Amino acid sequence: MRFMIIVPATADSEQGSTGTEQQFADMQAYNEEMLRAGVFVDGQGLHPTGKGARVTWQDGDWAVTDGPFAETKELIAGFTIIDVSSREEALEWLRKWPVSCVPDPGQALELRQVYAPEDFGDEFTPELREREEQMRAEAARNAAQG
């Protein structure tokens, strides 16, 4: 089961602050522990929304709104993907999150399960599953060449 740990944005992250040397070292140690345990899939920080855009379908076309976006509490600063055997194991890993890398006091990290092909019904036909697997294999090859 794959889970995403979502890190909320803060006023500092929206200003482009990427963290302290200690935070980098703590997060690297945490990621290395997960890597050794075989559960780490990926983890990335995101640039502030000032470098982003929101794209909305309206009136038969795509409308682009450039950042920054006002509501910091609704924004994501980064994520980690883990592959574990249960929700309980995912929560165990989340409880090990480096305290130095916790967002503002009172802000929560969010844990969400990622859909797997078996989570979808009959509408996700064997043909669609095969195409999905081929696409993921090609994406992995592209990433390896990257």
C-alpha positions in Angstrom: 0.0 0.0 0.0 1.3 3.4 -0.9 0.8 6.4 1.2 1.6 10.1 0.7 2.7 12.2 3.6 1.7 15.8 2.7 3.6 18.6 4.2 1.6 21.9 4.4 3.1 25.2 3.4 4.0 27.8 5.9 4.6 31.6 5.6 8.3 30.8 5.5 8.0 28.1 2.8 5.9 30.5 0.7 8.7 33.1 1.0 11.1 30.5 -0.5 12.7 29.4 2.7 14.0 25.8 2.1 15.2 25.0 5.6 18.2 24.9 7.8 21.2 22.7 7.6 19.9 20.8 10.6 16.5 20.3 9.0 18.2 19.0 5.8 20.4 16.6 7.9 17.4 15.4 10.0 15.2 14.8 6.9 18.0 13.0 5.1 18.5 10.7 8.1 14.8 10.0 8.2 14.6 9.2 4.5 17.7 7.0 4.7 16.1 5.1 7.6 13.0 4.5 5.4 15.2 3.6 2.4 17.0 1.0 4.5 13.7 -0.4 5.6 12.5 -0.6 2.0 9.5 1.7 2.3 10.8 5.0 0.8 9.5 5.6 -2.7 10.0 9.4 -3.2 10.0 12.7 -1.4 10.2 16.2 -2.8 9.8 19.8 -1.7 7.9 22.2 -3.8 8.7 25.7 -4.8 6.4 28.4 -3.4 3.2 29.1 -5.2 4.6 32.4 -6.5 6.4 30.2 -9.1 3.2 28.2 -9.7 -0.1 28.5 -11.4 -3.6 27.2 -11.1 -5.4 26.1 -14.3 -9.2 25.9 -14.3 -11.5 24.7 -17.0 -14.2 27.3 -17.5 -16.4 28.5 -20.3 -15.0 25.8 -22.7 -11.3 26.8 -22.2 -8.5 26.6 -19.7 -7.9 29.7 -17.6 -4.5 30.2 -16.0 -4.1 32.0 -12.7 -0.5 32.7 -11.7 0.6 32.4 -8.1 1.1 33.3 -5.3 -2.0 32.0 -3.7 -3.3 33.6 -0.5 -4.5 30.8 1.8 -1.2 29.2 3.1 -3.1 26.7 5.2 -4.5 25.2 1.9 -1.1 24.8 0.2 1.4 22.0 0.0 5.1 22.5 0.6 6.3 19.0 -0.1 5.5 15.3 0.0 6.9 11.8 0.8 5.6 8.6 -0.7 6.1 5.4 1.2 5.1 1.8 0.4 4.1 -0.1 3.4 1.9 -3.1 4.4 -0.8 -1.2 6.3 -2.2 2.2 7.4 -0.8 1.4 10.9 2.7 1.0 9.5 2.4 4.3 7.6 1.4 6.0 10.8 4.4 4.5 12.6 6.7 6.0 10.0 4.8 9.3 10.2 5.3 9.4 14.0 9.1 9.2 13.3 9.0 12.4 11.2 11.8 14.7 12.3 10.5 17.2 14.9 12.8 19.9 13.4 10.9 19.5 10.1 7.4 19.8 11.5 5.6 22.8 10.0 4.4 25.6 12.2 3.1 24.5 15.6 -0.4 23.1 15.4 -0.2 22.4 11.7 -0.7 18.8 10.8 1.1 16.5 8.4 -1.5 14.7 6.3 -1.5 11.0 5.5 -3.4 9.8 2.4 -3.5 6.4 0.8 -2.7 6.3 -2.9 -5.1 4.4 -5.1 -3.9 1.1 -6.5 -5.4 -0.6 -9.6 -7.2 -3.1 -7.4 -9.1 -0.2 -5.7 -11.0 0.5 -8.9 -14.0 -1.4 -10.1 -14.8 -3.2 -13.3 -14.6 0.2 -15.2 -10.8 -0.1 -14.9 -10.7 -2.9 -17.5 -7.8 -5.4 -18.0 -7.0 -3.4 -21.2 -6.8 -0.1 -19.3 -4.7 -1.8 -16.5 -2.3 -3.1 -19.1 -2.0 0.4 -20.7 -1.4 1.9 -17.3 1.3 -0.6 -16.5 3.1 0.1 -19.8 2.9 3.8 -19.2 4.4 3.4 -15.7 7.2 1.2 -17.0 8.0 3.8 -19.6 7.9 6.6 -17.0 10.3 4.6 -14.9 12.7 4.2 -17.8 12.5 7.9 -18.5 13.3 8.7 -14.9 16.2 6.4 -14.9 17.7 8.1 -18.0 16.9 11.5 -16.5 
